[in-house]
Protein backbone atom coordinates (compact mmCIF):
# COMPACT_ATOMS: atom_id res chain seq x y z
CA UNK A 1 0.00 0.00 0.00
CA UNK A 2 1.42 3.35 -1.02
CA UNK A 3 -0.05 6.74 -0.27
CA UNK A 4 -0.19 9.32 -3.10
CA UNK A 5 0.91 6.85 -5.77
CA UNK A 6 2.25 8.75 -8.80
CA UNK A 7 1.37 12.13 -7.25
CA UNK A 8 1.57 15.05 -9.67
CA UNK A 9 0.43 18.05 -7.66
CA UNK A 10 1.48 21.49 -8.89
CA UNK A 11 2.96 22.51 -5.54
CA UNK A 12 5.08 25.32 -6.96
CA UNK A 13 2.09 26.67 -8.84
CA UNK A 14 0.27 27.06 -5.50
CA UNK A 15 3.11 28.87 -3.80
CA UNK A 16 1.41 32.29 -3.76
CA UNK A 17 -1.61 30.86 -1.94
CA UNK A 18 0.76 29.17 0.50
CA UNK A 19 2.55 32.49 1.06
CA UNK A 20 -0.80 34.18 1.79
CA UNK A 21 -1.78 31.45 4.27
CA UNK A 22 1.61 31.60 6.00
CA UNK A 23 1.56 35.40 6.08
CA UNK A 24 -1.92 35.36 7.61
CA UNK A 25 -0.79 32.91 10.34
CA UNK A 26 2.35 34.96 11.04
CA UNK A 27 0.38 38.23 11.32
CA UNK A 28 -2.11 36.65 13.75
CA UNK A 29 0.79 35.26 15.81
CA UNK A 30 2.65 38.57 15.92
CA UNK A 31 -0.58 40.36 16.90
CA UNK A 32 -1.18 37.87 19.72
CA UNK A 33 2.41 38.17 20.98
CA UNK A 34 2.73 41.97 20.80
CA UNK A 35 -0.82 43.20 21.45
CA UNK A 36 -3.27 40.56 22.61
CA UNK A 37 -1.84 38.01 25.06
CA UNK A 38 1.94 38.12 24.81
CA UNK A 39 4.08 35.17 25.90
CA UNK A 40 3.45 33.61 29.30
CA UNK A 41 6.78 32.54 30.81
CA UNK A 42 6.84 29.98 33.60
CA UNK A 43 8.85 30.08 36.79
CA UNK A 44 11.80 28.58 34.88
CA UNK A 45 12.30 31.96 33.20
CA UNK A 46 10.67 34.54 35.47
CA UNK A 47 11.80 33.17 38.82
CA UNK A 48 9.42 31.88 41.44
CA UNK A 49 8.23 28.66 43.03
CA UNK A 50 5.97 25.92 41.67
CA UNK A 51 4.22 23.24 43.76
CA UNK A 52 2.30 20.15 42.78
CA UNK A 53 -0.02 19.33 45.68
CA UNK A 54 -2.12 16.20 46.14
CA UNK A 55 -5.03 16.00 48.58
CA UNK A 56 -6.63 12.94 50.10
CA UNK A 57 -9.90 14.84 50.61
CA UNK A 58 -11.80 17.06 48.11
CA UNK A 59 -10.96 20.76 48.20
CA UNK A 60 -11.41 23.76 45.91
CA UNK A 61 -9.40 26.53 44.28
CA UNK A 62 -11.15 29.07 46.53
CA UNK A 63 -10.22 27.21 49.72
CA UNK A 64 -6.59 26.95 48.57
CA UNK A 65 -6.49 30.64 47.70
CA UNK A 66 -7.80 31.53 51.18
CA UNK A 67 -5.10 29.32 52.71
CA UNK A 68 -2.37 31.06 50.69
CA UNK A 69 -3.73 34.52 51.51
CA UNK A 70 -3.57 33.76 55.23
CA UNK A 71 0.23 33.57 54.98
CA UNK A 72 0.65 36.64 52.75
CA UNK A 73 0.75 34.85 49.39
CA UNK A 74 -2.26 36.58 47.80
CA UNK A 75 -0.65 36.57 44.34
CA UNK A 76 -0.38 32.77 44.17
CA UNK A 77 -1.81 31.21 40.99
CA UNK A 78 -3.79 28.03 41.65
CA UNK A 79 -4.85 25.55 38.98
CA UNK A 80 -6.43 22.11 39.13
CA UNK A 81 -4.78 19.43 36.99
CA UNK A 82 -4.81 15.69 36.51
CA UNK A 83 -7.07 14.06 39.11
CA UNK A 84 -9.77 16.06 40.86
CA UNK A 85 -7.66 16.42 44.03
CA UNK A 86 -4.41 17.50 42.33
CA UNK A 87 -3.47 21.18 42.15
CA UNK A 88 -0.66 23.37 40.85
CA UNK A 89 0.35 26.35 42.98
CA UNK A 90 2.55 28.97 41.32
CA UNK A 91 4.05 31.74 43.43
CA UNK A 92 6.03 34.43 41.52
CA UNK A 93 8.41 34.75 44.48
CA UNK A 94 11.53 32.93 45.52
CA UNK A 95 11.78 34.50 48.95
CA UNK A 96 9.44 36.77 50.90
CA UNK A 97 10.40 40.21 52.19
CA UNK A 98 10.59 38.76 55.68
CA UNK A 99 13.36 36.45 54.50
CA UNK A 100 11.26 33.32 54.90
CA UNK A 101 11.37 31.02 51.88
CA UNK A 102 8.20 30.57 49.87
CA UNK A 103 8.50 26.79 50.22
CA UNK A 104 8.27 27.08 54.01
CA UNK A 105 5.35 29.53 53.75
CA UNK A 106 3.32 27.30 51.44
CA UNK A 107 3.92 24.20 53.52
CA UNK A 108 2.97 26.14 56.65
CA UNK A 109 -0.24 27.37 54.98
CA UNK A 110 -1.19 23.84 53.88
CA UNK A 111 -0.50 22.46 57.36
CA UNK A 112 -2.65 25.14 59.01
CA UNK A 113 -5.53 24.67 56.58
CA UNK A 114 -5.51 20.90 56.16
CA UNK A 115 -3.59 19.59 59.15
CA UNK A 116 -0.39 17.62 59.34
CA UNK A 117 -1.96 14.16 59.15
CA UNK A 118 -1.33 13.54 55.46
CA UNK A 119 -4.40 15.20 53.97
CA UNK A 120 -2.17 17.39 51.76
CA UNK A 121 1.33 16.76 50.52
CA UNK A 122 3.56 18.19 47.81
CA UNK A 123 4.64 15.75 45.10
CA UNK A 124 6.97 18.21 43.34
CA UNK A 125 8.57 21.56 44.15
CA UNK A 126 10.52 23.76 41.71
CA UNK A 127 12.12 26.98 42.95
CA UNK A 128 14.03 29.33 40.62
CA UNK A 129 15.58 32.66 41.63
CA UNK A 130 15.02 35.71 39.38
CA UNK A 131 18.69 35.86 38.38
CA UNK A 132 18.67 32.20 37.35
CA UNK A 133 15.43 32.81 35.43
CA UNK A 134 17.03 35.60 33.40
CA UNK A 135 20.06 33.41 32.68
CA UNK A 136 17.76 30.61 31.49
CA UNK A 137 15.96 33.05 29.16
CA UNK A 138 19.28 34.05 27.59
CA UNK A 139 20.38 30.43 27.39
CA UNK A 140 17.17 29.33 25.66
CA UNK A 141 17.41 32.17 23.14
CA UNK A 142 21.07 31.39 22.42
CA UNK A 143 20.28 27.68 22.03
CA UNK A 144 17.78 28.44 19.26
CA UNK A 145 20.13 30.90 17.52
CA UNK A 146 23.11 28.53 17.69
CA UNK A 147 21.02 25.67 16.29
CA UNK A 148 20.07 27.90 13.34
CA UNK A 149 23.68 28.96 12.72
CA UNK A 150 25.09 25.42 12.86
CA UNK A 151 22.32 24.19 10.59
CA UNK A 152 23.12 26.87 8.02
CA UNK A 153 26.81 25.88 8.06
CA UNK A 154 25.94 22.18 7.73
CA UNK A 155 23.50 22.69 4.84
CA UNK A 156 25.86 25.04 3.02
CA UNK A 157 28.56 22.35 3.28
CA UNK A 158 26.31 19.44 2.32
CA UNK A 159 24.41 21.21 -0.49
CA UNK A 160 24.93 24.83 -1.51
CA UNK A 161 24.40 28.07 0.35
CA UNK A 162 21.06 28.55 -1.47
CA UNK A 163 19.68 25.35 0.01
CA UNK A 164 20.89 26.38 3.46
CA UNK A 165 19.21 29.79 3.28
CA UNK A 166 15.94 28.25 2.04
CA UNK A 167 15.96 25.69 4.87
CA UNK A 168 16.64 28.36 7.49
CA UNK A 169 13.82 30.57 6.15
CA UNK A 170 11.41 27.63 6.22
CA UNK A 171 12.45 26.70 9.78
CA UNK A 172 12.22 30.31 10.97
CA UNK A 173 8.71 30.35 9.44
CA UNK A 174 7.83 27.26 11.53
CA UNK A 175 9.20 28.67 14.78
CA UNK A 176 7.54 32.06 14.31
CA UNK A 177 4.12 30.54 13.67
CA UNK A 178 4.58 28.08 16.54
CA UNK A 179 5.36 30.93 18.95
CA UNK A 180 2.26 32.73 17.67
CA UNK A 181 0.07 29.73 18.46
CA UNK A 182 1.77 29.34 21.85
CA UNK A 183 0.69 32.88 22.63
CA UNK A 184 -2.79 32.37 21.15
CA UNK A 185 -3.43 29.21 23.20
CA UNK A 186 -1.80 30.79 26.28
CA UNK A 187 0.69 27.93 26.69
CA UNK A 188 3.19 28.53 29.47
CA UNK A 189 6.79 28.65 28.23
CA UNK A 190 9.02 26.46 30.37
CA UNK A 191 12.27 24.60 29.77
CA UNK A 192 10.15 21.68 28.54
CA UNK A 193 8.50 23.98 25.97
CA UNK A 194 11.93 25.14 24.78
CA UNK A 195 12.93 21.48 24.40
CA UNK A 196 9.82 20.96 22.26
CA UNK A 197 10.72 23.98 20.09
CA UNK A 198 14.27 22.69 19.54
CA UNK A 199 12.77 19.31 18.63
CA UNK A 200 10.59 21.08 16.06
CA UNK A 201 13.71 22.72 14.58
CA UNK A 202 15.31 19.31 14.11
CA UNK A 203 12.14 17.68 12.78
CA UNK A 204 11.40 20.44 10.28
CA UNK A 205 14.99 20.53 9.01
CA UNK A 206 15.10 16.76 8.64
CA UNK A 207 11.90 16.85 6.57
CA UNK A 208 13.28 19.66 4.40
CA UNK A 209 16.61 17.91 3.87
CA UNK A 210 14.80 14.81 2.56
CA UNK A 211 13.13 16.96 -0.11
CA UNK A 212 16.39 18.78 -0.91
CA UNK A 213 18.22 15.45 -1.27
CA UNK A 214 15.67 14.38 -3.86
CA UNK A 215 16.01 17.72 -5.66
CA UNK A 216 19.77 17.24 -5.91
CA UNK A 217 19.31 13.70 -7.26
CA UNK A 218 16.75 14.82 -9.84
CA UNK A 219 18.92 17.71 -11.06
CA UNK A 220 21.46 15.09 -12.15
CA UNK A 221 18.85 12.62 -13.38
CA UNK A 222 16.53 14.90 -15.37
CA UNK A 223 18.92 17.37 -16.94
CA UNK A 224 16.52 18.53 -19.64
CA UNK A 225 13.65 19.45 -17.27
CA UNK A 226 12.96 23.04 -16.26
CA UNK A 227 14.00 23.90 -12.72
CA UNK A 228 10.43 24.44 -11.52
CA UNK A 229 9.45 21.02 -12.91
CA UNK A 230 12.38 19.43 -11.06
CA UNK A 231 11.18 20.96 -7.80
CA UNK A 232 7.59 19.83 -8.37
CA UNK A 233 8.74 16.31 -9.22
CA UNK A 234 10.94 16.12 -6.11
CA UNK A 235 8.21 17.33 -3.74
CA UNK A 236 5.70 14.86 -5.21
CA UNK A 237 8.14 11.95 -5.01
CA UNK A 238 8.82 12.61 -1.32
CA UNK A 239 5.18 13.41 -0.49
CA UNK A 240 4.24 9.86 0.69
CA UNK A 241 7.18 9.77 3.09
CA UNK A 242 6.46 13.30 4.37
CA UNK A 243 2.76 12.71 5.02
CA UNK A 244 3.10 9.23 6.51
CA UNK A 245 5.95 10.22 8.83
CA UNK A 246 4.13 13.32 10.02
CA UNK A 247 0.82 11.47 10.36
CA UNK A 248 2.20 8.72 12.58
CA UNK A 249 4.11 11.28 14.66
CA UNK A 250 0.99 13.39 15.19
CA UNK A 251 -1.05 10.32 16.18
CA UNK A 252 1.52 9.45 18.84
CA UNK A 253 1.57 13.03 20.11
CA UNK A 254 -2.24 13.15 20.21
CA UNK A 255 -2.21 10.10 22.47
CA UNK A 256 0.37 11.83 24.66
CA UNK A 257 -1.74 15.00 24.70
CA UNK A 258 -4.93 13.18 25.71
CA UNK A 259 -3.47 10.67 28.17
CA UNK A 260 -0.26 12.34 29.34
CA UNK A 261 -1.74 14.58 32.01
CA UNK A 262 -1.58 18.30 32.67
CA UNK A 263 2.19 18.51 33.03
CA UNK A 264 2.97 16.75 29.72
CA UNK A 265 0.07 18.30 27.76
CA UNK A 266 1.76 21.66 26.89
CA UNK A 267 4.84 19.81 25.61
CA UNK A 268 2.68 17.55 23.41
CA UNK A 269 0.58 20.48 22.15
CA UNK A 270 3.64 22.46 21.06
CA UNK A 271 5.05 19.42 19.27
CA UNK A 272 1.73 18.76 17.49
CA UNK A 273 1.61 22.35 16.28
CA UNK A 274 5.25 22.24 15.22
CA UNK A 275 4.96 18.96 13.30
CA UNK A 276 1.85 20.12 11.40
CA UNK A 277 3.43 23.50 10.58
CA UNK A 278 6.77 21.88 9.71
CA UNK A 279 5.08 19.43 7.33
CA UNK A 280 3.29 22.31 5.62
CA UNK A 281 6.54 24.28 5.25
CA UNK A 282 8.56 21.36 3.88
CA UNK A 283 5.96 20.97 1.11
CA UNK A 284 4.75 24.51 0.42
CA UNK A 285 7.49 26.82 1.73
CA UNK A 286 11.01 25.33 1.50
CA UNK A 287 11.03 24.44 -2.22
CA UNK A 288 9.18 27.62 -3.35
CA UNK A 289 11.65 29.73 -1.35
CA UNK A 290 14.51 27.81 -2.96
CA UNK A 291 12.99 28.57 -6.39
CA UNK A 292 12.76 32.29 -5.52
CA UNK A 293 16.43 32.33 -4.42
CA UNK A 294 17.56 30.43 -7.49
CA UNK A 295 15.61 32.77 -9.82
CA UNK A 296 16.95 35.91 -8.16
CA UNK A 297 20.53 34.63 -8.25
CA UNK A 298 20.17 33.47 -11.86
CA UNK A 299 21.28 29.97 -10.91
CA UNK A 300 18.07 28.35 -12.14
CA UNK A 301 18.63 29.88 -15.60
CA UNK A 302 22.23 28.68 -15.63
CA UNK A 303 21.09 25.16 -14.71
CA UNK A 304 18.54 25.19 -17.53
CA UNK A 305 21.19 26.31 -20.05
CA UNK A 306 23.65 23.61 -18.95
CA UNK A 307 20.96 20.93 -19.36
CA UNK A 308 20.32 21.78 -23.02
C-alpha positions as CSV (number, residue, x, y, z in Angstrom):
1,X,0.0,0.0,0.0
2,X,1.4,3.3,-1.0
3,X,-0.1,6.7,-0.3
4,X,-0.2,9.3,-3.1
5,X,0.9,6.8,-5.8
6,X,2.3,8.8,-8.8
7,X,1.4,12.1,-7.2
8,X,1.6,15.1,-9.7
9,X,0.4,18.1,-7.7
10,X,1.5,21.5,-8.9
11,X,3.0,22.5,-5.5
12,X,5.1,25.3,-7.0
13,X,2.1,26.7,-8.8
14,X,0.3,27.1,-5.5
15,X,3.1,28.9,-3.8
16,X,1.4,32.3,-3.8
17,X,-1.6,30.9,-1.9
18,X,0.8,29.2,0.5
19,X,2.6,32.5,1.1
20,X,-0.8,34.2,1.8
21,X,-1.8,31.5,4.3
22,X,1.6,31.6,6.0
23,X,1.6,35.4,6.1
24,X,-1.9,35.4,7.6
25,X,-0.8,32.9,10.3
26,X,2.4,35.0,11.0
27,X,0.4,38.2,11.3
28,X,-2.1,36.7,13.8
29,X,0.8,35.3,15.8
30,X,2.6,38.6,15.9
31,X,-0.6,40.4,16.9
32,X,-1.2,37.9,19.7
33,X,2.4,38.2,21.0
34,X,2.7,42.0,20.8
35,X,-0.8,43.2,21.5
36,X,-3.3,40.6,22.6
37,X,-1.8,38.0,25.1
38,X,1.9,38.1,24.8
39,X,4.1,35.2,25.9
40,X,3.4,33.6,29.3
41,X,6.8,32.5,30.8
42,X,6.8,30.0,33.6
43,X,8.8,30.1,36.8
44,X,11.8,28.6,34.9
45,X,12.3,32.0,33.2
46,X,10.7,34.5,35.5
47,X,11.8,33.2,38.8
48,X,9.4,31.9,41.4
49,X,8.2,28.7,43.0
50,X,6.0,25.9,41.7
51,X,4.2,23.2,43.8
52,X,2.3,20.2,42.8
53,X,0.0,19.3,45.7
54,X,-2.1,16.2,46.1
55,X,-5.0,16.0,48.6
56,X,-6.6,12.9,50.1
57,X,-9.9,14.8,50.6
58,X,-11.8,17.1,48.1
59,X,-11.0,20.8,48.2
60,X,-11.4,23.8,45.9
61,X,-9.4,26.5,44.3
62,X,-11.2,29.1,46.5
63,X,-10.2,27.2,49.7
64,X,-6.6,27.0,48.6
65,X,-6.5,30.6,47.7
66,X,-7.8,31.5,51.2
67,X,-5.1,29.3,52.7
68,X,-2.4,31.1,50.7
69,X,-3.7,34.5,51.5
70,X,-3.6,33.8,55.2
71,X,0.2,33.6,55.0
72,X,0.7,36.6,52.7
73,X,0.7,34.8,49.4
74,X,-2.3,36.6,47.8
75,X,-0.7,36.6,44.3
76,X,-0.4,32.8,44.2
77,X,-1.8,31.2,41.0
78,X,-3.8,28.0,41.7
79,X,-4.8,25.6,39.0
80,X,-6.4,22.1,39.1
81,X,-4.8,19.4,37.0
82,X,-4.8,15.7,36.5
83,X,-7.1,14.1,39.1
84,X,-9.8,16.1,40.9
85,X,-7.7,16.4,44.0
86,X,-4.4,17.5,42.3
87,X,-3.5,21.2,42.1
88,X,-0.7,23.4,40.8
89,X,0.4,26.4,43.0
90,X,2.6,29.0,41.3
91,X,4.0,31.7,43.4
92,X,6.0,34.4,41.5
93,X,8.4,34.8,44.5
94,X,11.5,32.9,45.5
95,X,11.8,34.5,48.9
96,X,9.4,36.8,50.9
97,X,10.4,40.2,52.2
98,X,10.6,38.8,55.7
99,X,13.4,36.5,54.5
100,X,11.3,33.3,54.9
101,X,11.4,31.0,51.9
102,X,8.2,30.6,49.9
103,X,8.5,26.8,50.2
104,X,8.3,27.1,54.0
105,X,5.3,29.5,53.7
106,X,3.3,27.3,51.4
107,X,3.9,24.2,53.5
108,X,3.0,26.1,56.7
109,X,-0.2,27.4,55.0
110,X,-1.2,23.8,53.9
111,X,-0.5,22.5,57.4
112,X,-2.6,25.1,59.0
113,X,-5.5,24.7,56.6
114,X,-5.5,20.9,56.2
115,X,-3.6,19.6,59.1
116,X,-0.4,17.6,59.3
117,X,-2.0,14.2,59.2
118,X,-1.3,13.5,55.5
119,X,-4.4,15.2,54.0
120,X,-2.2,17.4,51.8
121,X,1.3,16.8,50.5
122,X,3.6,18.2,47.8
123,X,4.6,15.7,45.1
124,X,7.0,18.2,43.3
125,X,8.6,21.6,44.2
126,X,10.5,23.8,41.7
127,X,12.1,27.0,42.9
128,X,14.0,29.3,40.6
129,X,15.6,32.7,41.6
130,X,15.0,35.7,39.4
131,X,18.7,35.9,38.4
132,X,18.7,32.2,37.4
133,X,15.4,32.8,35.4
134,X,17.0,35.6,33.4
135,X,20.1,33.4,32.7
136,X,17.8,30.6,31.5
137,X,16.0,33.0,29.2
138,X,19.3,34.1,27.6
139,X,20.4,30.4,27.4
140,X,17.2,29.3,25.7
141,X,17.4,32.2,23.1
142,X,21.1,31.4,22.4
143,X,20.3,27.7,22.0
144,X,17.8,28.4,19.3
145,X,20.1,30.9,17.5
146,X,23.1,28.5,17.7
147,X,21.0,25.7,16.3
148,X,20.1,27.9,13.3
149,X,23.7,29.0,12.7
150,X,25.1,25.4,12.9
151,X,22.3,24.2,10.6
152,X,23.1,26.9,8.0
153,X,26.8,25.9,8.1
154,X,25.9,22.2,7.7
155,X,23.5,22.7,4.8
156,X,25.9,25.0,3.0
157,X,28.6,22.3,3.3
158,X,26.3,19.4,2.3
159,X,24.4,21.2,-0.5
160,X,24.9,24.8,-1.5
161,X,24.4,28.1,0.4
162,X,21.1,28.6,-1.5
163,X,19.7,25.3,0.0
164,X,20.9,26.4,3.5
165,X,19.2,29.8,3.3
166,X,15.9,28.2,2.0
167,X,16.0,25.7,4.9
168,X,16.6,28.4,7.5
169,X,13.8,30.6,6.1
170,X,11.4,27.6,6.2
171,X,12.4,26.7,9.8
172,X,12.2,30.3,11.0
173,X,8.7,30.4,9.4
174,X,7.8,27.3,11.5
175,X,9.2,28.7,14.8
176,X,7.5,32.1,14.3
177,X,4.1,30.5,13.7
178,X,4.6,28.1,16.5
179,X,5.4,30.9,18.9
180,X,2.3,32.7,17.7
181,X,0.1,29.7,18.5
182,X,1.8,29.3,21.9
183,X,0.7,32.9,22.6
184,X,-2.8,32.4,21.1
185,X,-3.4,29.2,23.2
186,X,-1.8,30.8,26.3
187,X,0.7,27.9,26.7
188,X,3.2,28.5,29.5
189,X,6.8,28.7,28.2
190,X,9.0,26.5,30.4
191,X,12.3,24.6,29.8
192,X,10.1,21.7,28.5
193,X,8.5,24.0,26.0
194,X,11.9,25.1,24.8
195,X,12.9,21.5,24.4
196,X,9.8,21.0,22.3
197,X,10.7,24.0,20.1
198,X,14.3,22.7,19.5
199,X,12.8,19.3,18.6
200,X,10.6,21.1,16.1
201,X,13.7,22.7,14.6
202,X,15.3,19.3,14.1
203,X,12.1,17.7,12.8
204,X,11.4,20.4,10.3
205,X,15.0,20.5,9.0
206,X,15.1,16.8,8.6
207,X,11.9,16.9,6.6
208,X,13.3,19.7,4.4
209,X,16.6,17.9,3.9
210,X,14.8,14.8,2.6
211,X,13.1,17.0,-0.1
212,X,16.4,18.8,-0.9
213,X,18.2,15.5,-1.3
214,X,15.7,14.4,-3.9
215,X,16.0,17.7,-5.7
216,X,19.8,17.2,-5.9
217,X,19.3,13.7,-7.3
218,X,16.7,14.8,-9.8
219,X,18.9,17.7,-11.1
220,X,21.5,15.1,-12.2
221,X,18.9,12.6,-13.4
222,X,16.5,14.9,-15.4
223,X,18.9,17.4,-16.9
224,X,16.5,18.5,-19.6
225,X,13.7,19.5,-17.3
226,X,13.0,23.0,-16.3
227,X,14.0,23.9,-12.7
228,X,10.4,24.4,-11.5
229,X,9.4,21.0,-12.9
230,X,12.4,19.4,-11.1
231,X,11.2,21.0,-7.8
232,X,7.6,19.8,-8.4
233,X,8.7,16.3,-9.2
234,X,10.9,16.1,-6.1
235,X,8.2,17.3,-3.7
236,X,5.7,14.9,-5.2
237,X,8.1,11.9,-5.0
238,X,8.8,12.6,-1.3
239,X,5.2,13.4,-0.5
240,X,4.2,9.9,0.7
241,X,7.2,9.8,3.1
242,X,6.5,13.3,4.4
243,X,2.8,12.7,5.0
244,X,3.1,9.2,6.5
245,X,6.0,10.2,8.8
246,X,4.1,13.3,10.0
247,X,0.8,11.5,10.4
248,X,2.2,8.7,12.6
249,X,4.1,11.3,14.7
250,X,1.0,13.4,15.2
251,X,-1.1,10.3,16.2
252,X,1.5,9.4,18.8
253,X,1.6,13.0,20.1
254,X,-2.2,13.1,20.2
255,X,-2.2,10.1,22.5
256,X,0.4,11.8,24.7
257,X,-1.7,15.0,24.7
258,X,-4.9,13.2,25.7
259,X,-3.5,10.7,28.2
260,X,-0.3,12.3,29.3
261,X,-1.7,14.6,32.0
262,X,-1.6,18.3,32.7
263,X,2.2,18.5,33.0
264,X,3.0,16.8,29.7
265,X,0.1,18.3,27.8
266,X,1.8,21.7,26.9
267,X,4.8,19.8,25.6
268,X,2.7,17.5,23.4
269,X,0.6,20.5,22.2
270,X,3.6,22.5,21.1
271,X,5.1,19.4,19.3
272,X,1.7,18.8,17.5
273,X,1.6,22.4,16.3
274,X,5.3,22.2,15.2
275,X,5.0,19.0,13.3
276,X,1.9,20.1,11.4
277,X,3.4,23.5,10.6
278,X,6.8,21.9,9.7
279,X,5.1,19.4,7.3
280,X,3.3,22.3,5.6
281,X,6.5,24.3,5.2
282,X,8.6,21.4,3.9
283,X,6.0,21.0,1.1
284,X,4.7,24.5,0.4
285,X,7.5,26.8,1.7
286,X,11.0,25.3,1.5
287,X,11.0,24.4,-2.2
288,X,9.2,27.6,-3.3
289,X,11.7,29.7,-1.4
290,X,14.5,27.8,-3.0
291,X,13.0,28.6,-6.4
292,X,12.8,32.3,-5.5
293,X,16.4,32.3,-4.4
294,X,17.6,30.4,-7.5
295,X,15.6,32.8,-9.8
296,X,16.9,35.9,-8.2
297,X,20.5,34.6,-8.3
298,X,20.2,33.5,-11.9
299,X,21.3,30.0,-10.9
300,X,18.1,28.3,-12.1
301,X,18.6,29.9,-15.6
302,X,22.2,28.7,-15.6
303,X,21.1,25.2,-14.7
304,X,18.5,25.2,-17.5
305,X,21.2,26.3,-20.0
306,X,23.6,23.6,-18.9
307,X,21.0,20.9,-19.4
308,X,20.3,21.8,-23.0
